[in-house]
Amino acid sequence: MVGIVVRPQEFSEAQHLPSILENPEILNEEQRRAVRKLLKQFQNLFSACAADVGRCNMTQHRISTGNNPTIKQYTRRLLLARKEEADLLVNEMVENGTIEESSGPWVPPIVLIKRDMDQHDSVLNTRN
């Protein structure tokens, strides 16, 4: 079970307010104040950074695989540069509490997901 992360930093309008509040044609001043008040009241519902993806400890579940055999997935070899990048991403996600180390017959290999031309910023799964 994962604990809820409490962010000690104060509400920063620069982090949370969308550009709609900057556009005077869309909202009048009273509406902008009301939106700011709501955003400040519910600031813990918003991510403050890329690592802040949110957590919930209200439920816990198990995935029953029954008597089914595991599915063999062979490890995909990564180039050395990509392996170092994957290691950095995995370590960062472990430190952030996004993932935890695991092992077992159902753990599939790591796959880097390319988000743009030069940056891989997502990793699926952990090592056996």
Protein Blocks (a to p, Z undefined) as FASTA:
>chain_A
ZZddddfbdcdfklmmcfklmmmklpcfklmmmmmmmmmmmmmmpcfbfklnopafkbcc
dddebjadcdddddddddfklmmmmmmmmmmmmmnomaccdedjklccdddddfblmlcc
bdedjdZZ
